[in-house]
Amino acid sequence: MRRPSPILLRFPRPIQSPHLHHHRTFLTPSSSPQTLRASRTLPYSPSTLFKVIASVDTYPYFLPFILSSRVTAHDSARYPTRASLEIGYAGFKENFTSRVHCDPKTLVVEATSGEKGGSSAGGDEGLFEFLRTKWALSPRSAKETDVELVIEVKFKSAIYTAMMQAASPGVAGLVVKAFEKRVEEVVRSEGEGGR
């Protein structure tokens, strides 16, 4: 019995031209940062929300992907100014350092890691070219606040970039939801009666 011969598929050869642009592949890191956003209006006072956001050392207890967080420096008001964090996702773990700025007057908490604009913001770790998270609070009333989270990230590794692109559609919303749940727990435990 004779075997059928295999079918050979022929693909046209790529045209070699100096005017063609190459497309980014899985192994080529993105040249631009990814920006993730989420916002909510929460039934809590801005001061309650700010307190939870500024408690960087509690992040591992409620934020997804944060395995550990240790505040290593504070300002005169005892707000964190530097923190070491460990993140984990899909079997990967990385440590990095963030500069933290907490401004209770403008109700903004911002953390920066890696480098952006030529200024060193983190440590010598190789995870990010940069990572910037910014929580901004806008009071609607004494007991209602708009919360906005913006995450801007650019990885040094193409693999991390690809993983983030796959996970990014829900990351910021997941973080805000976890934050919202944490605020509810804090309010209950402190007996603020709703805010």
PEPEDA-V413642 format. One record per residue. N is the residue number from 1. PHI is phi in radians with two decimals (NA if undefined). OMEGA is omega in whole degrees, 0 to 359 (NA if undefined). Layout:
# PEPEDA-V413642
N:PHI:OMEGA + N:PHI:OMEGA
This chain:
# PEPEDA-V413642
1:NA:185 + 2:-1.59:178 + 3:-1.38:177 + 4:-1.21:180 + 5:-1.28:181 + 6:-1.14:177 + 7:-1.48:179 + 8:-1.74:177 + 9:-1.75:178 + 10:-1.98:178 + 11:-1.90:179 + 12:-1.13:178 + 13:-1.25:178 + 14:-1.13:178 + 15:-1.36:179 + 16:-1.64:180 + 17:-2.55:179 + 18:-1.20:183 + 19:-1.64:180 + 20:-1.48:178 + 21:-1.71:178 + 22:-1.52:177 + 23:-1.53:177 + 24:-1.19:177 + 25:-1.99:181 + 26:-0.98:185 + 27:-1.62:179 + 28:-1.80:181 + 29:-1.16:178 + 30:-1.17:178 + 31:-1.51:180 + 32:-2.13:180 + 33:-1.26:173 + 34:-1.67:177 + 35:-2.11:179 + 36:-2.02:182 + 37:-2.36:172 + 38:-2.67:177 + 39:-2.55:179 + 40:-2.64:168 + 41:-1.87:185 + 42:-2.00:183 + 43:-1.49:180 + 44:-2.40:178 + 45:-1.24:177 + 46:-1.03:182 + 47:-1.16:178 + 48:-1.13:180 + 49:-1.14:181 + 50:-1.06:181 + 51:-1.05:180 + 52:-1.21:180 + 53:-1.10:182 + 54:-1.29:179 + 55:-1.48:185 + 56:-1.00:181 + 57:-1.17:178 + 58:-1.65:184 + 59:-0.91:181 + 60:-1.08:181 + 61:-1.31:184 + 62:-2.49:182 + 63:-1.59:178 + 64:-1.14:175 + 65:1.36:179 + 66:-1.59:182 + 67:-1.56:176 + 68:-2.69:180 + 69:-2.67:180 + 70:-2.34:177 + 71:-1.31:183 + 72:-1.91:177 + 73:-2.71:180 + 74:-2.25:172 + 75:-1.59:183 + 76:-1.14:177 + 77:-1.56:180 + 78:1.30:172 + 79:-1.40:180 + 80:-1.18:175 + 81:-2.09:177 + 82:-2.65:179 + 83:-2.54:174 + 84:-1.83:183 + 85:-2.22:172 + 86:-2.16:177 + 87:-1.99:177 + 88:-2.51:178 + 89:-2.79:175 + 90:0.91:178 + 91:1.49:178 + 92:-1.72:175 + 93:-2.32:178 + 94:-2.51:175 + 95:-1.87:176 + 96:-2.69:181 + 97:-2.01:178 + 98:-2.13:165 + 99:-1.49:184 + 100:-2.12:176 + 101:-2.25:179 + 102:-1.97:180 + 103:-2.09:182 + 104:-1.19:179 + 105:-1.31:180 + 106:-1.65:180 + 107:1.05:179 + 108:-2.18:171 + 109:-2.15:183 + 110:-2.28:177 + 111:-2.26:182 + 112:-2.31:178 + 113:-2.32:179 + 114:1.40:182 + 115:-2.19:173 + 116:-2.64:180 + 117:1.16:176 + 118:1.45:181 + 119:-1.76:179 + 120:-1.29:183 + 121:-2.04:183 + 122:-2.04:177 + 123:-2.06:181 + 124:-1.70:182 + 125:-1.15:186 + 126:-1.76:185 + 127:-1.26:186 + 128:-1.93:158 + 129:-1.26:169 + 130:-2.85:174 + 131:-2.47:178 + 132:-2.30:173 + 133:-2.05:181 + 134:-2.39:174 + 135:-1.77:178 + 136:-2.19:181 + 137:-1.95:177 + 138:-2.28:181 + 139:-1.14:172 + 140:-1.71:178 + 141:-2.75:180 + 142:-1.10:183 + 143:-2.21:178 + 144:-2.58:187 + 145:-2.43:171 + 146:-1.45:180 + 147:-2.08:176 + 148:-2.21:175 + 149:-2.04:175 + 150:-2.15:177 + 151:-2.03:178 + 152:-2.07:186 + 153:-2.46:171 + 154:-2.45:182 + 155:-1.54:173 + 156:-1.40:184 + 157:-1.67:177 + 158:-1.13:180 + 159:-1.18:177 + 160:-1.11:178 + 161:-1.05:180 + 162:-1.13:178 + 163:-1.11:181 + 164:-1.17:179 + 165:-1.09:179 + 166:-1.24:184 + 167:-1.63:192 + 168:-1.08:184 + 169:-0.93:182 + 170:-2.01:187 + 171:-1.07:183 + 172:-1.08:178 + 173:-1.11:178 + 174:-1.12:179 + 175:-1.13:179 + 176:-1.12:179 + 177:-1.11:177 + 178:-1.11:177 + 179:-1.09:180 + 180:-1.05:178 + 181:-1.11:179 + 182:-1.12:179 + 183:-1.05:178 + 184:-1.02:179 + 185:-1.11:180 + 186:-1.10:180 + 187:-1.08:178 + 188:-1.10:184 + 189:-1.22:180 + 190:-1.60:177 + 191:1.13:180 + 192:-1.35:175 + 193:1.03:177 + 194:1.86:168 + 195:2.37:NA
